[in-house]
Amino acid sequence: MAKRLLLLLMLSTATLAHAGPRVLYITHEPGRWHDYSAQLATFRAVAADAQWDLSVATGDVDALLAFLQSPDYAAGQDVLVYNFCLADSRDIAAMSNLVAQTEVAGVPALLIHCAMHSWWDTFKKGRKIPGNDGEARANRKLLKQWLKDNPDTPLPAWGDFTGVASTRHGPKEPIALRVSGAHPATGNLPAGYSTQATELYNNHYVMEGVEPLLYGKQGDDEAIVMWTVARGAGRIVGLTLGHAQPEWSDAVFLRLLTDSVNWLAED
């Protein structure tokens, strides 16, 4: 089957009198474990309500990875929003170019849910990465090939970029949220709030400089579920909530998305 070409849709949702930040939403469709088409439709509505100038990059997984290799795809954008699941990908060129859009070009990014469960082979388990003193462990075959092709450059670890690395999740049950300090991205969260049924992502390791924004508790397990961290010339917000449509129909979750994007645009 021929690869479906990625579509870049320019959706101007801001009025001339109230032009909002320029937001690029990057996903793939239809999604295997997540209904990315439905989530995209919801995000479009969020963007319209927030009066953002929204652009959307979508297509199948191969098209998405090709797009992520495009130089300077973040040019002209105020915030990038990544909502995809690339757990099995070994496309280091795509991953590295994505990282450069924030670390080098300085465009801040919001990473949602399974974005954290992407490029697992660069950090989940295997061998310690030469030149990386952290906790990332790379797939042995991937690392061997990388060292052969790039003997003077450490293999980049996706979990190091996200700040909070995650390798597994809990059952689909509500998560009780606890705010960690005052922050504009979480300032509208109701006290004592619990999510819809969703997955609690574990904290495999946490990088230096991470500022936790929300903790989540599911049964006896607790983890950071929302955070921010500086990355080179830019900054990211990570949010591991957002698995399925019940959450994407929840006004509280949608407000977290809105407030995160607005804060990143103004930071």
HUWO-V360458 format. One record per residue. OMEGA is omega as a letter, one per 30 degrees, with the letter a starting at -180 (NA if undefined). D_CENTER is the distance of its C-alpha to the mean C-alpha in whole Angstrom. Layout:
BEGIN
OMEGA_D_CENTER + OMEGA_D_CENTER
END
This chain:
BEGIN
a_29 + l_28 + l_24 + a_23 + l_22 + l_19 + l_20 + a_19 + l_20 + a_21 + a_21 + a_23 + a_22 + l_24 + l_28 + a_29 + a_31 + a_27 + l_25 + l_21 + l_18 + a_17 + l_14 + a_13 + a_11 + a_10 + l_10 + a_13 + g_16 + a_18 + a_15 + a_17 + a_16 + l_14 + a_16 + l_14 + l_17 + a_17 + l_14 + l_14 + l_18 + a_17 + l_14 + l_17 + l_19 + a_17 + l_17 + l_21 + a_22 + a_20 + l_22 + l_19 + a_20 + l_17 + a_17 + l_15 + a_14 + a_15 + l_17 + a_18 + a_16 + l_18 + l_18 + a_14 + l_15 + l_18 + a_16 + l_13 + a_17 + l_18 + l_19 + l_18 + l_16 + a_15 + l_18 + a_20 + l_16 + a_16 + l_12 + l_9 + a_7 + l_5 + a_6 + l_8 + a_9 + a_11 + a_12 + a_16 + l_15 + a_17 + a_17 + l_16 + l_17 + a_14 + a_12 + l_14 + l_15 + a_11 + a_11 + l_14 + l_13 + a_12 + a_14 + a_17 + l_17 + l_16 + a_14 + a_11 + l_7 + l_5 + a_2 + l_4 + a_6 + l_7 + l_4 + l_6 + l_9 + a_9 + a_12 + a_14 + l_17 + a_16 + a_16 + a_17 + a_21 + a_23 + l_25 + a_24 + l_23 + a_26 + l_25 + a_22 + a_24 + a_21 + a_20 + l_18 + a_20 + l_20 + a_22 + a_25 + l_26 + a_23 + l_24 + l_27 + l_27 + a_24 + l_27 + a_30 + a_28 + a_27 + a_29 + a_29 + l_25 + l_23 + l_20 + a_17 + a_15 + a_11 + l_11 + l_13 + a_10 + l_8 + l_11 + a_11 + a_11 + a_12 + l_14 + l_16 + l_16 + a_19 + l_21 + a_20 + l_21 + l_21 + l_19 + a_21 + l_19 + a_21 + l_20 + l_20 + a_22 + l_22 + a_19 + a_19 + a_15 + a_17 + a_21 + l_21 + l_20 + l_23 + l_25 + a_25 + l_23 + a_21 + l_19 + l_20 + a_20 + a_17 + l_15 + l_15 + l_13 + l_15 + a_15 + l_16 + a_16 + a_15 + l_16 + l_18 + l_17 + l_15 + l_16 + l_15 + l_15 + l_16 + l_17 + l_17 + l_21 + a_21 + l_25 + a_26 + l_22 + a_20 + l_17 + l_14 + l_12 + a_11 + l_11 + l_11 + l_12 + l_14 + a_13 + a_17 + a_17 + a_14 + l_12 + l_8 + l_8 + a_6 + a_7 + l_8 + l_10 + a_11 + a_12 + a_15 + l_17 + l_19 + a_16 + l_15 + a_19 + a_19 + a_20 + l_19 + a_15 + l_15 + l_17 + l_14 + a_11 + a_14 + l_15 + l_12 + a_12 + l_16 + l_16 + a_13 + a_16 + a_19 + NA_18
END
